[in-house]
């Protein structure tokens, strides 16, 4: 399935509501709003709020085996990451090869790694995150992650990076970049790839293990929320080589 077709499906589908996640300040929030204007991140421009709502609703959409488009997305992700020309069964050991704990493509989370919020159940990049991430995932991360020496839990980290990026959007940490580019979903896409690239470099440099994954994710969450522009510049430099 193409990115455009997948996005159109979510635009027309009845998705879980994300409304209410960003409320206008009331009387008791006047001081907080003033402090925000002085030192906090900027508000997202009104013309971008609809795209933000769509992105958050997509993230809250659970994987549904009975939804044909969901299964096509899952197949596309598998084929693009493995560069296979063939599809794959819904269940089987091939999902373990991509870093899932089980054979369903939906159980990537060991107990010692921060779990994704139950409202954000997509285990791999949502369709908006796939296009820009592919060059990074295919050329560097997946071959390295699947090696016998890296101990890199690819899909476990993917689901947690999705969580981190969505939280950054919810907390208005990405508003400045979204306003600058006049886009939301494209910023999420790029930041997902940039965060994954940063994580892989940390993991390799510091000889990461599954047991230390929580530490790496905390550092990544901090850099994603505090310095998103710096991460994006690193991705631009990588892709330009």
N, CA, C and O of each residue as an XYZ file, in Angstrom:
964
protein
N       0.856     -1.186      0.000
C       0.000      0.000      0.000
C       0.890      1.232      0.000
O       1.931      1.246      0.656
N       0.491      2.260     -0.726
C       1.278      3.487     -0.765
C       0.981      4.354      0.448
O      -0.056      4.210      1.096
N       1.907      5.252      0.741
C       1.708      6.190      1.843
C       0.440      7.015      1.621
O      -0.341      7.217      2.550
N       0.237      7.489      0.396
C      -0.919      8.327      0.095
C      -2.224      7.577      0.328
O      -3.158      8.120      0.919
N      -2.291      6.325     -0.137
C      -3.516      5.546      0.034
C      -3.782      5.253      1.507
O      -4.923      5.332      1.962
N      -2.727      4.914      2.253
C      -2.899      4.636      3.680
C      -3.382      5.881      4.414
O      -4.275      5.806      5.258
N      -2.791      7.017      4.090
C      -3.195      8.255      4.747
C      -4.633      8.606      4.413
O      -5.382      9.043      5.287
N      -5.028      8.422      3.169
C      -6.407      8.702      2.767
C      -7.387      7.809      3.516
O      -8.482      8.245      3.872
N      -7.000      6.569      3.753
C      -7.864      5.663      4.524
C      -8.108      6.224      5.915
O      -9.251      6.269      6.370
N      -7.055      6.650      6.594
C      -7.208      7.163      7.947
C      -7.952      8.500      7.959
O      -8.670      8.805      8.911
N      -7.782      9.281      6.916
C      -8.503     10.543      6.836
C      -9.999     10.326      6.717
O     -10.783     11.132      7.217
N     -10.404      9.248      6.064
C     -11.828      8.998      5.833
C     -12.434      8.040      6.853
O     -13.656      7.917      6.933
N     -11.600      7.367      7.628
C     -12.105      6.378      8.584
C     -12.629      7.064      9.841
O     -12.295      8.214     10.129
N     -13.449      6.338     10.576
C     -13.928      6.821     11.862
C     -12.899      6.418     12.913
O     -12.859      5.266     13.343
N     -12.080      7.361     13.315
C     -10.957      7.078     14.204
C     -11.293      7.442     15.641
O     -12.191      8.247     15.885
N     -10.568      6.845     16.609
C     -10.755      7.254     18.010
C     -10.482      8.739     18.159
O      -9.512      9.253     17.601
N     -11.317      9.424     18.895
C     -11.167     10.864     19.039
C      -9.951     11.202     19.870
O      -9.685     10.563     20.889
N      -9.204     12.220     19.429
C      -8.075     12.721     20.223
C      -8.410     14.072     20.816
O      -7.568     14.710     21.448
N      -9.647     14.508     20.609
C     -10.032     15.822     21.112
C     -10.058     15.820     22.637
O     -10.366     14.816     23.278
N      -9.726     16.969     23.184
C      -9.654     17.083     24.629
C      -8.248     16.967     25.158
O      -8.015     17.200     26.344
N      -7.269     16.599     24.276
C      -5.890     16.475     24.722
C      -5.233     17.831     24.866
O      -4.244     17.965     25.588
N      -5.760     18.833     24.197
C      -5.190     20.180     24.303
C      -6.322     21.157     24.584
O      -7.087     21.503     23.683
N      -6.427     21.591     25.798
C      -7.534     22.451     26.197
C      -7.080     23.894     26.334
O      -5.947     24.176     26.724
N      -7.970     24.781     26.012
C      -7.661     26.199     26.180
C      -7.599     26.528     27.656
O      -8.389     25.982     28.425
N      -6.698     27.394     28.089
C      -6.580     27.713     29.510
C      -7.809     28.445     30.010
O      -8.339     29.328     29.336
N      -8.261     28.065     31.213
C      -9.388     28.741     31.841
C      -8.889     29.853     32.735
O      -7.753     30.312     32.616
N      -9.775     30.282     33.646
C      -9.414     31.389     34.536
C      -8.209     31.024     35.391
O      -7.316     31.846     35.600
N      -8.185     29.761     35.896
C      -7.098     29.357     36.765
C      -5.802     29.154     35.997
O      -4.743     28.998     36.604
N      -5.872     29.155     34.648
C      -4.674     28.910     33.863
C      -4.068     30.161     33.269
O      -3.185     30.064     32.416
N      -4.509     31.333     33.689
C      -4.004     32.569     33.095
C      -2.518     32.741     33.375
O      -1.753     33.070     32.468
N      -2.098     32.521     34.622
C      -0.685     32.660     34.957
C       0.153     31.647     34.199
O       1.224     31.972     33.686
N      -0.345     30.399     34.130
C       0.393     29.363     33.402
C       0.519     29.726     31.927
O       1.563     29.509     31.312
N      -0.560     30.285     31.361
C      -0.510     30.683     29.958
C       0.482     31.816     29.734
O       1.178     31.842     28.719
N       0.550     32.754     30.676
C       1.499     33.855     30.569
C       2.936     33.347     30.631
O       3.791     33.762     29.849
N       3.188     32.434     31.585
C       4.540     31.866     31.696
C       4.900     31.090     30.431
O       6.050     31.099     29.991
N       3.924     30.431     29.866
C       4.154     29.679     28.638
C       4.566     30.606     27.508
O       5.483     30.303     26.744
N       3.885     31.731     27.410
C       4.225     32.706     26.358
C       5.640     33.248     26.530
O       6.328     33.545     25.553
N       6.067     33.374     27.796
C       7.370     33.962     28.067
C       8.518     32.981     27.877
O       9.580     33.358     27.383
N       8.310     31.712     28.271
C       9.455     30.794     28.248
C       9.133     29.398     27.719
O      10.038     28.576     27.579
N       7.877     29.116     27.427
C       7.518     27.785     26.981
C       7.499     27.656     25.474
O       7.715     28.636     24.761
N       7.239     26.435     24.975
C       7.161     26.233     23.527
C       5.969     26.971     22.942
O       4.971     27.167     23.636
N       6.047     27.380     21.703
C       4.927     28.114     21.086
C       3.738     27.193     20.841
O       3.884     25.972     20.781
N       2.581     27.784     20.703
C       1.383     27.030     20.355
C       1.413     26.683     18.870
O       1.973     27.414     18.053
N       0.803     25.562     18.547
C       0.666     25.182     17.153
C      -0.295     26.145     16.466
O      -1.317     26.517     17.043
N       0.019     26.546     15.254
C      -0.837     27.472     14.524
C      -2.195     26.826     14.246
O      -2.271     25.622     14.001
N      -3.270     27.625     14.282
C      -4.623     27.065     14.126
C      -4.803     26.231     12.869
O      -5.510     25.224     12.893
N      -4.169     26.639     11.762
C      -4.368     25.913     10.509
C      -3.732     24.521     10.517
O      -3.986     23.721      9.616
N      -2.904     24.225     11.533
C      -2.248     22.916     11.615
C      -2.912     21.991     12.633
O      -2.537     20.825     12.753
N      -3.887     22.506     13.359
C      -4.466     21.701     14.433
C      -5.257     20.507     13.915
O      -5.315     19.471     14.577
N      -5.862     20.638     12.747
C      -6.584     19.507     12.173
C      -5.639     18.354     11.843
O      -5.969     17.190     12.070
N      -4.468     18.684     11.309
C      -3.493     17.643     10.993
C      -2.955     17.001     12.272
O      -2.683     15.801     12.309
N      -2.805     17.812     13.316
C      -2.378     17.266     14.608
C      -3.418     16.294     15.144
O      -3.069     15.220     15.635
N      -4.708     16.666     15.053
C      -5.776     15.784     15.511
C      -5.740     14.463     14.747
O      -5.922     13.397     15.336
N      -5.504     14.533     13.436
C      -5.442     13.320     12.625
C      -4.284     12.436     13.071
O      -4.449     11.225     13.212
N      -3.113     13.030     13.294
C      -1.945     12.255     13.705
C      -2.184     11.558     15.033
O      -1.837     10.388     15.196
N      -2.779     12.276     15.991
C      -3.047     11.683     17.301
C      -4.112     10.590     17.206
O      -4.025      9.572     17.894
N      -5.103     10.799     16.364
C      -6.149      9.786     16.182
C      -5.581      8.538     15.518
O      -5.949      7.421     15.879
N      -4.689      8.722     14.550
C      -4.036      7.576     13.912
C      -3.254      6.764     14.937
O      -3.271      5.533     14.909
N      -2.567      7.462     15.843
C      -1.759      6.767     16.842
C      -2.623      5.986     17.823
O      -2.169      4.998     18.400
N      -3.864      6.422     18.014
C      -4.780      5.748     18.941
C      -5.553      4.615     18.263
O      -6.350      3.934     18.909
N      -5.325      4.417     16.991
C      -6.060      3.402     16.236
C      -5.380      2.045     16.413
O      -4.240      1.859     15.986
N      -6.073      1.105     17.038
C      -5.493     -0.210     17.320
C      -5.390     -1.050     16.050
O      -6.211     -0.934     15.140
N      -4.377     -1.887     16.011
C      -4.223     -2.825     14.910
C      -5.381     -3.808     14.910
O      -5.661     -4.450     15.922
N      -6.055     -3.923     13.763
C      -7.266     -4.733     13.656
C      -7.082     -5.767     12.552
O      -6.971     -5.415     11.377
N      -7.049     -7.040     12.930
C      -6.851     -8.105     11.946
C      -7.962     -8.151     10.903
O      -7.751     -8.646      9.796
N      -9.133     -7.645     11.242
C     -10.261     -7.702     10.316
C     -10.293     -6.512      9.352
O     -11.105     -6.484      8.427
N      -9.419     -5.542      9.565
C      -9.370     -4.359      8.706
C      -8.331     -4.593      7.607
O      -7.137     -4.708      7.883
N      -8.799     -4.662      6.363
C      -7.927     -5.006      5.246
C      -6.783     -4.015      5.083
O      -5.651     -4.417      4.814
N      -7.058     -2.746      5.242
C      -6.002     -1.738      5.079
C      -4.926     -1.909      6.145
O      -3.741     -1.750      5.850
N      -5.313     -2.229      7.375
C      -4.325     -2.460      8.432
C      -3.394     -3.604      8.051
O      -2.180     -3.510      8.236
N      -3.961     -4.679      7.520
C      -3.142     -5.827      7.140
C      -2.240     -5.499      5.961
O      -1.112     -5.988      5.883
N      -2.730     -4.675      5.046
C      -1.880     -4.258      3.918
C      -0.728     -3.390      4.411
O       0.391     -3.492      3.910
N      -1.002     -2.545      5.384
C       0.064     -1.720      5.962
C       1.122     -2.610      6.613
O       2.320     -2.410      6.415
N       0.667     -3.595      7.390
C       1.597     -4.496      8.066
C       2.435     -5.270      7.051
O       3.639     -5.444      7.239
N       1.800     -5.732      5.984
C       2.532     -6.435      4.931
C       3.554     -5.522      4.257
O       4.680     -5.930      3.973
N       3.145     -4.288      4.009
C       4.040     -3.337      3.353
C       5.254     -3.043      4.221
O       6.380     -2.984      3.726
N       5.025     -2.859      5.504
C       6.140     -2.600      6.416
C       7.110     -3.775      6.396
O       8.325     -3.583      6.333
N       6.573     -4.993      6.449
C       7.444     -6.176      6.428
C       8.248     -6.236      5.132
O       9.461     -6.447      5.161
N       7.577     -6.052      4.000
C       8.261     -6.166      2.715
C       9.279     -5.059      2.506
O      10.350     -5.299      1.949
N       8.957     -3.850      2.945
C       9.890     -2.748      2.769
C      11.116     -2.908      3.662
O      12.237     -2.643      3.228
N      10.912     -3.336      4.899
C      12.045     -3.488      5.813
C      12.946     -4.645      5.409
O      14.168     -4.550      5.526
N      12.351     -5.744      4.931
C      13.145     -6.912      4.563
C      13.530     -6.913      3.088
O      14.323     -7.747      2.651
N      12.964     -5.972      2.314
C      13.171     -5.899      0.863
C      12.719     -7.179      0.172
O      13.273     -7.572     -0.855
N      11.725     -7.813      0.737
C      11.179     -9.032      0.155
C      10.138     -8.678     -0.896
O       9.396     -7.709     -0.739
N      10.083     -9.453     -1.956
C       9.054     -9.255     -2.969
C       7.768     -9.997     -2.622
O       6.729     -9.787     -3.249
N       7.847    -10.850     -1.633
C       6.710    -11.677     -1.256
C       6.089    -11.174      0.038
O       6.761    -10.565      0.870
N       4.798    -11.438      0.192
C       4.140    -11.136      1.435
C       4.488    -12.179      2.481
O       5.300    -13.071      2.238
N       3.873    -12.063      3.639
C       4.177    -13.004      4.707
C       2.886    -13.373      5.421
O       1.918    -12.613      5.380
N       2.856    -14.533      6.077
C       1.674    -14.898      6.871
C       1.465    -13.918      8.017
O       2.406    -13.280      8.488
N       0.225    -13.810      8.453
C      -0.075    -12.916      9.575
C       0.646    -13.367     10.836
O       1.055    -12.531     11.642
N       0.808    -14.670     11.022
C       1.461    -15.202     12.202
C       2.633    -16.080     11.784
O       2.565    -16.774     10.770
N       3.700    -16.048     12.563
C       4.835    -16.901     12.256
C       6.147    -16.361     12.800
O       6.213    -15.251     13.328
N       7.192    -17.175     12.660
C       8.505    -16.836     13.213
C       9.157    -15.658     12.502
O      10.103    -15.068     13.026
N       8.662    -15.304     11.308
C       9.253    -14.181     10.586
C       9.118    -12.877     11.362
O       9.934    -11.972     11.183
N       8.099    -12.759     12.229
C       7.968    -11.542     13.037
C       9.055    -11.482     14.103
O       9.512    -10.399     14.469
N       9.470    -12.647     14.603
C      10.549    -12.670     15.581
C      11.860    -12.188     14.953
O      12.702    -11.607     15.637
N      12.027    -12.428     13.663
C      13.231    -11.988     12.969
C      13.325    -10.468     12.925
O      14.420     -9.917     12.815
N      12.184     -9.787     13.010
C      12.181     -8.327     13.035
C      12.249     -7.765     14.448
O      12.255     -6.548     14.634
N      12.300     -8.645     15.446
C      12.499     -8.172     16.802
C      11.290     -8.227     17.702
O      11.338     -7.717     18.821
N      10.177     -8.845     17.238
C       9.044     -9.045     18.128
C       9.345    -10.203     19.066
O      10.127    -11.093     18.730
N       8.725    -10.193     20.242
C       8.919    -11.291     21.180
C       8.181    -12.547     20.742
O       8.672    -13.661     20.928
N       7.001    -12.363     20.159
C       6.204    -13.501     19.740
C       6.082    -13.574     18.238
O       6.837    -12.927     17.512
N       5.132    -14.361     17.771
C       4.987    -14.613     16.339
C       3.771    -13.931     15.747
O       3.294    -14.325     14.683
N       3.260    -12.903     16.430
C       2.022    -12.271     15.982
C       2.239    -10.906     15.361
O       1.320    -10.367     14.743
N       3.415    -10.332     15.503
C       3.611     -8.967     15.035
C       2.952     -7.954     15.937
O       2.735     -6.813     15.530
N       2.621     -8.355     17.182
C       1.916     -7.430     18.070
C       2.301     -7.602     19.532
O       1.549     -7.178     20.410
N       3.445     -8.209     19.823
C       3.841     -8.390     21.227
C       5.327     -8.122     21.412
O       6.095     -9.049     21.669
N       5.744     -6.859     21.283
C       7.169     -6.587     21.291
C       7.750     -6.162     22.628
O       8.927     -5.803     22.681
N       6.984     -6.186     23.707
C       7.409     -5.450     24.889
C       7.808     -6.328     26.059
O       6.937     -6.913     26.704
N       9.110     -6.440     26.359
C       9.519     -7.152     27.561
C       9.286     -6.308     28.795
O       9.134     -5.091     28.694
N       9.255     -6.935     29.958
C       8.899     -6.231     31.173
C       9.894     -5.177     31.605
O       9.525     -4.248     32.324
N      11.159     -5.292     31.184
C      12.156     -4.347     31.688
C      12.357     -3.144     30.774
O      13.317     -2.392     30.942
N      11.458     -2.954     29.806
C      11.521     -1.780     28.933
C      10.221     -1.000     29.095
O       9.150     -1.607     29.122
N      10.283      0.333     29.206
C       9.053      1.110     29.363
C       8.027      0.754     28.288
O       8.336      0.773     27.097
N       6.813      0.432     28.714
C       5.793     -0.008     27.772
C       5.090      1.166     27.125
O       4.943      2.236     27.714
N       4.664      0.935     25.901
C       3.927      1.966     25.189
C       2.576      2.169     25.858
O       2.004      1.232     26.415
N       2.076      3.379     25.802
C       0.765      3.680     26.379
C      -0.290      2.840     25.667
O      -0.221      2.705     24.445
N      -1.265      2.268     26.379
C      -2.259      1.406     25.735
C      -3.070      2.101     24.662
O      -3.647      1.429     23.808
N      -3.134      3.421     24.674
C      -3.867      4.146     23.634
C      -3.043      4.324     22.369
O      -3.542      4.851     21.375
N      -1.784      3.889     22.391
C      -0.905      4.041     21.235
C      -0.374      2.669     20.840
O       0.808      2.392     21.046
N      -1.221      1.797     20.273
C      -0.849      0.403     20.158
C      -0.083      0.006     18.902
O       0.303     -1.157     18.787
N       0.157      0.910     17.953
C       0.895      0.498     16.763
C       2.313      0.111     17.148
O       3.001      0.864     17.838
N       2.755     -1.067     16.701
C       4.047     -1.597     17.098
C       5.189     -1.105     16.216
O       6.340     -1.051     16.649
N       4.865     -0.749     14.986
C       5.846     -0.246     14.042
C       5.410      1.148     13.626
O       4.348      1.609     14.044
N       6.208      1.828     12.813
C       5.805      3.174     12.410
C       4.397      3.202     11.838
O       4.039      2.354     11.021
N       3.596      4.177     12.267
C       2.313      4.365     11.613
C       2.597      4.798     10.179
O       3.708      5.247      9.894
N       1.632      4.680      9.264
C       1.915      4.962      7.853
C       2.597      6.295      7.619
O       3.394      6.415      6.689
N       2.312      7.296      8.430
C       2.918      8.605      8.214
C       4.416      8.591      8.456
O       5.127      9.488      8.005
N       4.903      7.573      9.168
C       6.306      7.566      9.549
C       7.172      6.729      8.628
O       8.395      6.739      8.774
N       6.592      6.011      7.694
C       7.376      5.058      6.941
C       8.260      5.651      5.852
O       9.425      5.260      5.781
N       7.797      6.571      4.991
C       8.608      6.959      3.836
C      10.000      7.481      4.180
O      10.983      6.965      3.650
N      10.116      8.471      5.037
C      11.411      9.040      5.351
C      12.250      8.084      6.174
O      13.479      8.122      6.102
N      11.611      7.233      6.951
C      12.359      6.316      7.804
C      13.018      5.203      7.005
O      14.024      4.650      7.450
N      12.480      4.859      5.836
C      12.973      3.700      5.109
C      14.465      3.747      4.787
O      15.156      2.760      5.036
N      14.997      4.851      4.245
C      16.436      4.843      3.957
C      17.283      4.567      5.189
O      18.312      3.897      5.101
N      16.858      5.075      6.327
C      17.597      4.859      7.566
C      17.446      3.415      8.025
O      18.430      2.761      8.370
N      16.210      2.919      8.028
C      15.956      1.580      8.535
C      16.580      0.518      7.635
O      17.161     -0.446      8.133
N      16.467      0.679      6.318
C      16.950     -0.335      5.393
C      18.477     -0.366      5.320
O      19.075     -1.441      5.362
N      19.104      0.789      5.212
C      20.530      0.828      4.921
C      21.409      0.649      6.134
O      22.531      0.155      6.019
N      20.913      1.049      7.316
C      21.775      0.994      8.483
C      21.192      0.182      9.624
O      21.853     -0.714     10.148
N      19.962      0.482     10.014
C      19.484     -0.051     11.283
C      19.098     -1.514     11.224
O      19.535     -2.292     12.071
N      18.279     -1.924     10.234
C      17.772     -3.290     10.260
C      18.875     -4.324     10.066
O      18.912     -5.291     10.828
N      19.794     -4.181      9.075
C      20.862     -5.175      8.959
C      21.700     -5.269     10.226
O      22.070     -6.359     10.661
N      21.991     -4.118     10.808
C      22.792     -4.102     12.034
C      22.014     -4.702     13.191
O      22.569     -5.460     13.987
N      20.720     -4.366     13.293
C      19.899     -4.857     14.395
C      19.716     -6.364     14.337
O      19.605     -7.018     15.374
N      19.685     -6.915     13.142
C      19.458     -8.353     12.988
C      20.737     -9.172     13.089
O      20.690    -10.399     13.004
N      21.875     -8.516     13.269
C      23.119     -9.255     13.420
C      23.144     -9.967     14.765
O      22.436     -9.579     15.694
N      23.944    -10.986     14.864
C      23.982    -11.796     16.085
C      24.716    -11.118     17.216
O      24.663    -11.594     18.350
N      25.404    -10.013     16.944
C      26.236     -9.374     17.969
C      25.671     -8.067     18.502
O      26.169     -7.567     19.511
N      24.660     -7.495     17.874
C      24.202     -6.163     18.268
C      23.285     -6.177     19.491
O      23.274     -5.218     20.262
N      22.507     -7.264     19.679
C      21.531     -7.350     20.775
C      20.545     -6.183     20.735
O      20.111     -5.700     21.781
N      20.195     -5.733     19.541
C      19.339     -4.561     19.389
C      17.896     -4.996     19.169
O      17.601     -5.580     18.127
N      16.981     -4.737     20.107
C      15.575     -5.147     19.967
C      14.826     -4.190     19.044
O      14.182     -3.251     19.511
N      14.905     -4.420     17.768
C      14.455     -3.472     16.743
C      13.007     -3.035     16.942
O      12.731     -1.840     17.046
N      12.084     -3.990     16.995
C      10.667     -3.619     17.074
C      10.294     -3.082     18.446
O       9.413     -2.231     18.559
N      10.952     -3.568     19.486
C      10.707     -3.027     20.821
C      11.023     -1.536     20.830
O      10.256     -0.732     21.358
N      12.164     -1.176     20.237
C      12.560      0.219     20.223
C      11.656      1.040     19.305
O      11.378      2.207     19.578
N      11.205      0.429     18.229
C      10.327      1.144     17.306
C       9.039      1.587     17.982
O       8.605      2.726     17.814
N       8.427      0.685     18.748
C       7.165      1.033     19.391
C       7.383      2.109     20.451
O       6.520      2.964     20.649
N       8.513      2.076     21.125
C       8.791      3.090     22.136
C       9.155      4.436     21.521
O       8.830      5.479     22.087
N       9.821      4.428     20.377
C      10.104      5.684     19.696
C       8.813      6.313     19.195
O       8.650      7.532     19.254
N       7.895      5.489     18.703
C       6.578      6.008     18.325
C       5.921      6.694     19.514
O       5.373      7.788     19.385
N       5.979      6.045     20.673
C       5.402      6.631     21.889
C       6.043      7.975     22.208
O       5.341      8.940     22.508
N       7.364      8.046     22.146
C       8.082      9.270     22.489
C       7.715     10.409     21.541
O       7.475     11.533     21.981
N       7.672     10.120     20.249
C       7.374     11.154     19.257
C       5.942     11.665     19.422
O       5.701     12.870     19.344
N       4.992     10.754     19.648
C       3.605     11.171     19.843
C       3.460     11.997     21.111
O       2.734     12.991     21.121
N       4.138     11.601     22.172
C       4.088     12.386     23.405
C       4.664     13.785     23.192
O       4.134     14.763     23.719
N       5.738     13.881     22.427
C       6.327     15.191     22.137
C       5.323     16.075     21.411
O       5.245     17.276     21.672
N       4.553     15.482     20.498
C       3.514     16.249     19.802
C       2.425     16.673     20.775
O       1.984     17.822     20.746
N       1.988     15.767     21.629
C       0.929     16.081     22.589
C       1.349     17.198     23.540
O       0.528     18.029     23.929
N       2.612     17.216     23.908
C       3.112     18.195     24.869
C       3.557     19.499     24.213
O       4.162     20.347     24.868
N       3.262     19.662     22.929
C       3.581     20.886     22.191
C       5.090     21.103     22.039
O       5.535     22.230     21.818
N       5.871     20.035     22.157
C       7.319     20.174     22.018
C       7.742     20.341     20.566
O       8.864     20.767     20.291
N       6.855     20.008     19.640
C       7.191     20.060     18.219
C       6.530     21.225     17.505
O       6.654     21.355     16.287
N       5.834     22.069     18.242
C       5.053     23.135     17.605
C       5.936     24.096     16.817
O       5.572     24.519     15.720
N       7.085     24.438     17.367
C       7.962     25.381     16.666
C       8.378     24.828     15.298
O       8.338     25.539     14.293
N       8.777     23.551     15.273
C       9.200     22.945     14.015
C       8.024     22.764     13.069
O       8.163     22.987     11.866
N       6.864     22.365     13.590
C       5.682     22.210     12.745
C       5.260     23.557     12.153
O       4.901     23.634     10.978
N       5.304     24.613     12.963
C       4.957     25.949     12.471
C       5.943     26.404     11.405
O       5.552     27.011     10.409
N       7.207     26.112     11.613
C       8.238     26.535     10.662
C       8.037     25.865      9.307
O       8.192     26.499      8.264
N       7.690     24.576      9.331
C       7.542     23.819      8.088
C       6.110     23.800      7.564
O       5.855     23.350      6.447
N       5.169     24.296      8.388
C       3.751     24.282      8.033
C       3.257     22.855      7.775
O       2.441     22.620      6.883
N       3.766     21.908      8.571
C       3.402     20.500      8.469
C       3.421     19.880      9.862
O       4.112     20.358     10.762
N       2.657     18.818     10.018
C       2.700     18.064     11.273
C       3.146     16.632     11.012
O       4.141     16.188     11.585
N       2.440     15.908     10.170
C       2.745     14.502      9.929
C       4.146     14.324      9.362
O       4.848     13.387      9.742
N       4.564     15.205      8.463
C       5.919     15.095      7.907
C       6.978     15.305      8.987
O       8.033     14.670      8.955
N       6.703     16.186      9.934
C       7.641     16.401     11.043
C       7.716     15.152     11.912
O       8.804     14.755     12.328
N       6.574     14.528     12.191
C       6.570     13.281     12.957
C       7.379     12.203     12.242
O       8.169     11.488     12.859
N       7.171     12.102     10.952
C       7.886     11.133     10.133
C       9.393     11.321     10.270
O      10.122     10.372     10.558
N       9.852     12.543     10.063
C      11.286     12.817     10.120
C      11.851     12.625     11.517
O      12.959     12.114     11.675
N      11.098     13.028     12.527
C      11.595     12.915     13.894
C      11.677     11.455     14.322
O      12.585     11.081     15.064
N      10.745     10.630     13.867
C      10.816      9.196     14.149
C      12.125      8.627     13.599
O      12.850      7.928     14.306
N      12.420      8.930     12.333
C      13.653      8.419     11.722
C      14.884      8.985     12.420
O      15.859      8.266     12.642
N      14.845     10.262     12.764
C      15.987     10.897     13.425
C      16.232     10.298     14.805
O      17.378     10.078     15.198
N      15.152     10.034     15.539
C      15.290      9.448     16.866
C      15.836      8.026     16.782
O      16.655      7.622     17.608
N      15.388      7.275     15.795
C      15.879      5.916     15.630
C      17.370      5.928     15.263
O      18.141      5.094     15.738
N      17.757      6.865     14.427
C      19.162      6.979     14.047
C      20.017      7.325     15.262
O      21.087      6.749     15.457
N      19.553      8.249     16.063
C      20.269      8.632     17.280
C      20.399      7.440     18.234
O      21.465      7.210     18.806
N      19.315      6.691     18.399
C      19.334      5.551     19.299
C      20.333      4.495     18.830
O      21.074      3.937     19.639
N      20.352      4.223     17.536
C      21.261      3.196     17.030
C      22.712      3.579     17.262
O      23.546      2.724     17.556
N      23.011      4.865     17.129
C      24.382      5.320     17.358
C      24.768      5.194     18.829
O      25.878      4.768     19.148
N      23.853      5.566     19.725
C      24.115      5.411     21.153
C      24.311      3.944     21.505
O      25.217      3.584     22.257
N      23.453      3.111     20.952
C      23.498      1.681     21.252
C      24.838      1.081     20.822
O      25.450      0.303     21.555
N      25.275      1.453     19.635
C      26.532      0.911     19.113
C      27.729      1.440     19.884
O      28.636      0.681     20.225
N      27.736      2.740     20.160
C      28.868      3.349     20.851
C      29.019      2.834     22.274
O      30.137      2.643     22.752
N      27.893      2.607     22.956
C      27.926      2.230     24.366
C      27.619      0.749     24.595
O      27.370      0.320     25.721
N      27.639     -0.024     23.504
C      27.463     -1.477     23.593
C      26.194     -1.822     24.375
O      26.235     -2.513     25.393
N      25.073     -1.321     23.869
C      23.805     -1.503     24.553
C      23.349     -2.948     24.591
O      23.742     -3.766     23.760
N      22.515     -3.244     25.570
C      21.872     -4.549     25.721
C      20.400     -4.315     26.012
O      19.987     -3.191     26.295
N      19.607     -5.383     25.942
C      18.187     -5.249     26.249
C      17.997     -4.741     27.676
O      17.079     -3.967     27.947
N      18.864     -5.176     28.581
C      18.750     -4.757     29.970
C      18.965     -3.261     30.146
O      18.411     -2.660     31.066
N      19.771     -2.647     29.263
C      20.050     -1.209     29.378
C      19.171     -0.370     28.482
O      19.369      0.841     28.379
N      18.191     -0.997     27.822
C      17.352     -0.277     26.860
C      16.587      0.859     27.511
O      16.418      1.913     26.899
N      16.118      0.670     28.744
C      15.379      1.728     29.428
C      16.199      2.990     29.587
O      15.678      4.094     29.426
N      17.483      2.840     29.903
C      18.366      3.993     30.039
C      18.484      4.748     28.719
O      18.405      5.976     28.691
N      18.671      4.019     27.640
C      18.803      4.667     26.331
C      17.515      5.383     25.943
O      17.556      6.473     25.373
N      16.382      4.779     26.249
C      15.107      5.400     25.903
C      14.866      6.681     26.692
O      14.292      7.631     26.161
N      15.291      6.720     27.934
C      15.150      7.945     28.717
C      15.990      9.069     28.131
O      15.537     10.210     28.037
N      17.221      8.741     27.735
C      18.074      9.756     27.119
C      17.483     10.222     25.797
O      17.529     11.407     25.467
N      16.929      9.281     25.047
C      16.337      9.621     23.761
C      15.093     10.469     23.938
O      14.870     11.404     23.168
N      14.280     10.163     24.933
C      13.081     10.955     25.188
C      13.449     12.391     25.535
O      12.790     13.330     25.089
N      14.497     12.562     26.328
C      14.942     13.898     26.690
C      15.396     14.678     25.468
O      15.014     15.836     25.298
N      16.202     14.064     24.619
C      16.707     14.771     23.440
C      15.601     15.026     22.424
O      15.619     16.047     21.736
N      14.637     14.109     22.320
C      13.541     14.296     21.366
C      12.648     15.453     21.776
O      12.187     16.213     20.925
N      12.400     15.594     23.072
C      11.504     16.645     23.550
C      12.218     17.985     23.733
O      11.606     19.039     23.558
N      13.494     17.954     24.079
C      14.223     19.187     24.345
C      14.946     19.731     23.114
O      15.076     20.946     22.959
N      15.419     18.836     22.232
C      16.233     19.268     21.102
C      15.794     18.592     19.805
O      16.614     17.969     19.129
N      14.515     18.704     19.448
C      14.065     18.034     18.225
C      14.751     18.550     16.974
O      15.031     17.783     16.054
N      15.025     19.857     16.937
C      15.672     20.423     15.747
C      17.071     19.851     15.563
O      17.499     19.609     14.435
N      17.779     19.634     16.655
C      19.123     19.068     16.573
C      19.078     17.640     16.024
O      19.923     17.257     15.215
N      18.096     16.859     16.463
C      17.943     15.510     15.931
C      17.639     15.538     14.442
O      18.189     14.748     13.674
N      16.764     16.447     14.037
C      16.390     16.537     12.624
C      17.573     16.935     11.752
O      17.702     16.455     10.626
N      18.424     17.794     12.256
C      19.621     18.175     11.502
C      20.569     16.992     11.335
O      21.214     16.852     10.296
N      20.652     16.151     12.346
C      21.487     14.955     12.250
C      20.960     14.019     11.168
O      21.734     13.418     10.423
N      19.639     13.901     11.089
C      19.035     13.059     10.037
C      19.327     13.648      8.668
O      19.676     12.914      7.744
N      19.193     14.957      8.520
C      19.477     15.591      7.238
C      20.907     15.338      6.800
O      21.163     15.071      5.626
N      21.836     15.422      7.736
C      23.249     15.184      7.414
C      23.462     13.737      6.989
O      24.219     13.466      6.057
N      22.797     12.808      7.670
C      22.940     11.387      7.330
C      22.403     11.092      5.926
O      23.045     10.393      5.141
N      21.223     11.631      5.620
C      20.601     11.364      4.326
C      21.313     12.042      3.172
O      21.199     11.604      2.028
N      22.045     13.103      3.460
C      22.751     13.819      2.399
C      24.053     13.141      1.998
O      24.647     13.478      0.974
N      24.492     12.182      2.810
C      25.741     11.490      2.490
C      25.494     10.409      1.444
O      26.428      9.713      1.043
